[in-house]
């Protein structure tokens, strides 16, 4: 099916972000490339996906909840290879256990100047995660039905390294606030899953 695209992502975008995106596009920066993975897998026959809590650092995304993923390296043949490699490095899942279903819509992240390519993948068996201690503080396993539950969409006021007391749309998943680019990518994947289910029922 066609990707829901930026329109689906905007459902979880802060107003401040839209203005920032416009300013950044005018500056014609050359963004660095990265890729992330939404990896869906079974836990006792219930679909889950994995998020990570990043370590506290000096970076723009210190301590945030995110998908496994990271910067594209020169030896990576394409963005999918980056997403698979980074998922292996950050949460210990072997490449052969990551079956990519589709790519999402790339999203630009102004604070770190990254263009991020999201991917949706599926693992057929239950997984055992091993976090990368230098980058991953904790691994968060989220039942997929939590993402699909509309009561888990809310607003949250927070401060970051680049903004103070901003109110943003977010998901509450496993008692964690998921916002920003990760929430925007989740919004697109959620829309895709909803459309897939509606097609199956028609």
C-alpha positions as CSV (number, residue, x, y, z in Angstrom):
1,X,0.0,0.0,0.0
2,X,1.2,3.6,-0.5
3,X,2.8,5.2,2.6
4,X,0.6,7.5,4.7
5,X,3.6,9.8,4.6
6,X,4.3,13.2,6.2
7,X,0.6,13.9,6.8
8,X,0.4,10.9,9.2
9,X,3.7,12.0,10.9
10,X,2.4,15.5,11.5
11,X,-0.3,14.2,13.8
12,X,2.4,13.8,16.4
13,X,4.5,16.9,15.6
14,X,4.8,19.9,17.8
15,X,3.8,23.3,16.3
16,X,7.3,24.6,17.2
17,X,8.8,21.8,15.0
18,X,6.9,22.9,11.9
19,X,8.3,26.4,12.1
20,X,11.8,25.0,12.7
21,X,11.5,22.6,9.7
22,X,10.6,25.5,7.5
23,X,13.6,27.6,8.7
24,X,16.0,24.7,8.3
25,X,14.8,24.0,4.7
26,X,15.6,27.6,3.8
27,X,19.1,27.2,5.1
28,X,19.7,24.3,2.7
29,X,21.7,22.2,5.1
30,X,23.2,18.9,4.0
31,X,21.8,16.5,6.6
32,X,23.7,13.5,7.8
33,X,22.0,10.1,7.2
34,X,20.7,7.7,9.8
35,X,18.2,4.8,9.9
36,X,16.0,3.3,12.6
37,X,14.0,0.1,13.1
38,X,10.5,-0.6,14.4
39,X,11.0,-4.3,15.1
40,X,7.8,-6.3,15.7
41,X,8.0,-9.7,17.4
42,X,5.9,-12.1,19.4
43,X,5.9,-12.5,23.2
44,X,3.6,-15.4,24.1
45,X,1.8,-14.9,20.8
46,X,1.2,-11.2,21.5
47,X,2.8,-8.7,19.1
48,X,5.4,-6.3,20.7
49,X,7.9,-3.8,19.4
50,X,11.1,-2.6,20.9
51,X,12.1,0.9,22.0
52,X,15.3,2.0,23.8
53,X,16.0,4.7,26.4
54,X,19.2,6.5,25.4
55,X,22.0,7.2,27.8
56,X,22.4,10.7,29.2
57,X,24.9,12.5,27.1
58,X,25.7,15.9,25.7
59,X,23.8,15.1,22.5
60,X,20.6,16.7,21.3
61,X,18.6,13.5,22.0
62,X,20.1,12.6,25.4
63,X,17.9,10.4,27.5
64,X,15.1,10.2,25.0
65,X,13.0,7.2,24.1
66,X,13.7,6.1,20.5
67,X,13.8,3.2,18.1
68,X,17.1,1.3,17.8
69,X,19.1,2.9,15.1
70,X,21.9,5.3,14.3
71,X,24.2,6.9,11.8
72,X,24.8,5.5,8.3
73,X,28.4,4.3,7.8
74,X,30.3,4.4,4.6
75,X,30.3,0.6,4.3
76,X,26.5,0.4,4.5
77,X,25.1,-0.4,1.1
78,X,21.7,1.3,1.8
79,X,19.5,2.7,4.6
80,X,18.0,-0.8,5.3
81,X,21.5,-2.2,6.0
82,X,22.1,0.7,8.5
83,X,18.8,0.0,10.3
84,X,19.6,-3.7,10.6
85,X,23.2,-3.2,11.6
86,X,22.3,-0.6,14.3
87,X,19.6,-2.8,15.7
88,X,22.0,-5.6,16.0
89,X,24.6,-3.3,17.7
90,X,22.2,-1.5,20.1
91,X,19.9,-4.3,21.2
92,X,21.7,-7.5,20.1
93,X,19.3,-8.9,17.5
94,X,21.0,-10.7,14.7
95,X,20.4,-9.5,11.1
96,X,18.9,-12.8,10.1
97,X,16.1,-12.3,12.6
98,X,15.1,-9.0,11.2
99,X,12.7,-9.4,8.2
100,X,12.1,-5.9,6.7
101,X,8.4,-5.4,5.7
102,X,8.6,-1.9,4.4
103,X,10.3,1.5,4.6
104,X,8.6,4.4,6.2
105,X,8.8,8.1,5.1
106,X,12.2,9.6,5.9
107,X,12.0,12.4,8.4
108,X,14.4,15.4,9.0
109,X,15.5,16.1,12.6
110,X,16.6,19.7,12.9
111,X,18.4,19.7,16.3
112,X,20.9,17.0,15.2
113,X,20.7,17.7,11.4
114,X,19.9,14.1,10.6
115,X,17.7,12.7,7.8
116,X,16.3,9.5,9.3
117,X,15.0,6.6,7.3
118,X,12.6,4.4,9.3
119,X,11.9,0.8,8.6
120,X,9.3,-1.7,9.8
121,X,10.5,-5.3,10.4
122,X,9.2,-8.5,11.8
123,X,10.8,-11.3,13.8
124,X,9.0,-14.7,13.7
125,X,10.4,-16.0,17.0
126,X,10.6,-14.5,20.5
127,X,13.7,-12.4,21.0
128,X,16.3,-12.0,23.7
129,X,17.7,-8.5,23.8
130,X,21.2,-7.4,24.8
131,X,21.7,-3.7,25.2
132,X,24.8,-1.8,24.1
133,X,25.9,-0.3,27.5
134,X,27.6,2.8,26.1
135,X,24.5,4.0,24.3
136,X,21.4,2.3,25.6
137,X,20.3,2.8,29.2
138,X,17.3,0.4,29.0
139,X,15.3,-1.7,26.6
140,X,11.5,-1.1,26.5
141,X,9.2,-3.9,25.2
142,X,5.9,-2.4,24.1
143,X,2.8,-4.5,23.3
144,X,1.6,-3.3,19.9
145,X,-2.0,-2.9,21.2
146,X,-0.7,0.0,23.4
147,X,0.2,1.9,20.3
148,X,-3.1,1.2,18.7
149,X,-5.1,2.3,21.8
150,X,-6.2,5.9,21.3
151,X,-6.3,6.6,25.0
152,X,-2.5,6.4,25.0
153,X,-2.2,9.6,22.8
154,X,-1.8,12.7,24.9
155,X,0.1,16.0,25.5
156,X,3.2,16.5,27.6
157,X,5.1,19.6,28.7
158,X,8.9,19.2,28.8
159,X,12.2,20.9,28.4
160,X,15.1,19.7,26.2
161,X,18.6,20.8,25.3
162,X,17.2,23.2,22.7
163,X,13.8,24.2,24.1
164,X,12.2,25.0,27.5
165,X,8.6,24.2,28.7
166,X,7.2,23.1,25.3
167,X,4.0,21.2,25.1
168,X,4.2,18.3,22.6
169,X,1.9,15.5,21.4
170,X,3.1,12.2,22.7
171,X,2.3,8.5,23.2
172,X,2.3,7.0,26.7
173,X,3.8,3.5,26.2
174,X,5.0,1.3,29.1
175,X,4.8,4.4,31.4
176,X,7.2,6.2,29.1
177,X,6.6,9.5,27.2
178,X,7.4,9.0,23.5
179,X,7.5,12.2,21.5
180,X,9.3,14.0,18.7
181,X,10.5,12.2,15.7
182,X,10.0,8.8,17.2
183,X,6.3,9.6,17.9
184,X,6.0,10.9,14.3
185,X,7.4,7.7,12.8
186,X,5.2,5.7,15.1
187,X,2.2,7.7,13.9
188,X,2.9,6.7,10.3
189,X,3.4,3.0,11.1
190,X,0.2,3.1,13.2
191,X,-1.7,4.5,10.3
192,X,-0.3,1.8,8.0
193,X,-1.4,-0.9,10.5
194,X,-4.9,0.5,10.8
195,X,-5.3,0.7,7.1
196,X,-4.0,-2.9,6.7
197,X,-6.5,-4.1,9.3
198,X,-9.4,-2.3,7.6
199,X,-8.4,-3.8,4.2
200,X,-8.4,-7.3,5.8
201,X,-11.9,-6.8,7.2
202,X,-13.3,-5.5,3.9
